[in-house]
């Protein structure tokens, strides 16, 4: 029987249902489950189905079904923001899951339809899928969350991202799944060799020493403010004093960092807050997530205060979350329909900052700030105007619930450290607050969902990686070569 020939009982409808189920299995490799074997096996089954598809249309439906199942499970946390104010937004949650899952599944569907047209459909799917996954991170501002290659984060294989980025990890995963479809047991053996080689490279890279950490002390503050009451005006003073008390306890750190939108006030309207912050830190710098207003526009910002409340540095978030932080044609949407962005607590929507910046914090070195969602975009990090000494992500993952979203977000932040060869300090409202070294390893962390501080130092940085220098260029060259092979080779037939 041909590997691409399906049994008679697997009717077209059953193939689509099977593809949907395989999508669910593939998603189990994502955080927090981490079942990578399920991802590789599920992809092998999906490629087998697609390689046997009788034309682009059946291939399209198989890809759409698999992608819908995959994203429905992997992005199940998307319902959480709608449950913060369930009376107002709860009815939207099912629609969010259905429309987001099916919409993102279109990238899988297009890849499958393209692959079926190629002489080697299995290898064609490897190429087309990797390419459309990369496009998913760019089109309509991009959403590269839960890329298939992310299943390797936290394992030695993730070190390949220092050379080929997340798309390279996706490519390797797809190749390992496709080889048994193309060449049976010989292909399975080659897949094992491929994954062993990638893991061996990762283990070798992880065994090398790192530069020493800086000596300045950091205090990472995790206030653990529940999203449902985070903006309650009656609790604003309590939330602020929680931050101040955590900052001032014991020996004050050289630099204290608060998470995204930690401060329930704006300095423009409550100028006394700046002095309260630096009084708690004994005049030492405090980097805090806070909203700000300028000329009638509101920004999601990171502001660094020191001394008597003077501003040392500032960064405005530039890559905003669609519908979460801004609404397309937001001013008109608010004026005509009263529609506001979920996360914006001042005005109807946030305005975007000018782009990535590197802040010079003197004795603390140069830092690349990332606010929340910005850490999932490798191209934004690569577009920084200067090489930083470390990266800082401040975030409020309380929006993502407590089950999957915060841990997937944390995993993607770790991958940015691998790609850049830079340490990353992560400060979250409810967690995960952690220190990550320049190879993506977690050095220290606070328990999730607790209030507390983590006193630490800044790990050392590595020289720029291949990915930091060339971005996705190398993986695009690999895809071009594989595309030529997929067009020239015929499907393998067994007996």
Secondary structure, DSSP 4 states (H G I P E B T S, - for coil): --TTPPPTTS-HHHHHHHHHHHHHHHHTTSTTT--HHHHHHHHHHHHHHHHT-SSHHHHHHHHHHHHHHHHHHHTGGGGHHHHHTHHHHGGGHHHHHHHHHHHHHHHHHHHHHHHHTSSSHHHHHHHHHHHHHHHHTTGGG---TT-GGGGGTTSGGGGGHHHHHHHHHHHHHHHHHHHHHHHHHHHHHHHHHHHHHHHHHHHHHHHS--PPPPSSEEEEEE----TTTTT-GGGHHHHHHHHHHHHHSSSPPSEEE--TT--SS-TTT-THHHHHHHHHTTT-EEEEEEEEEETTEEEEEEEEEETTTEEEEEEE--SPPBTTTB-TTHHHHHHHH----SS--SSSSPPP-SS--EEE-GGG-EEEEEEGGGGG-HHHHHT-SS--SEEEEEE-GGGGTTTTHHHHHHHHHHHHHHHHT-EEEEEESSS--EEE-TTS-EEEEPPTT--EEEEEEPPPPPPPPHHHHHTTHHHHHHHHHHHHHHHHSPPP---
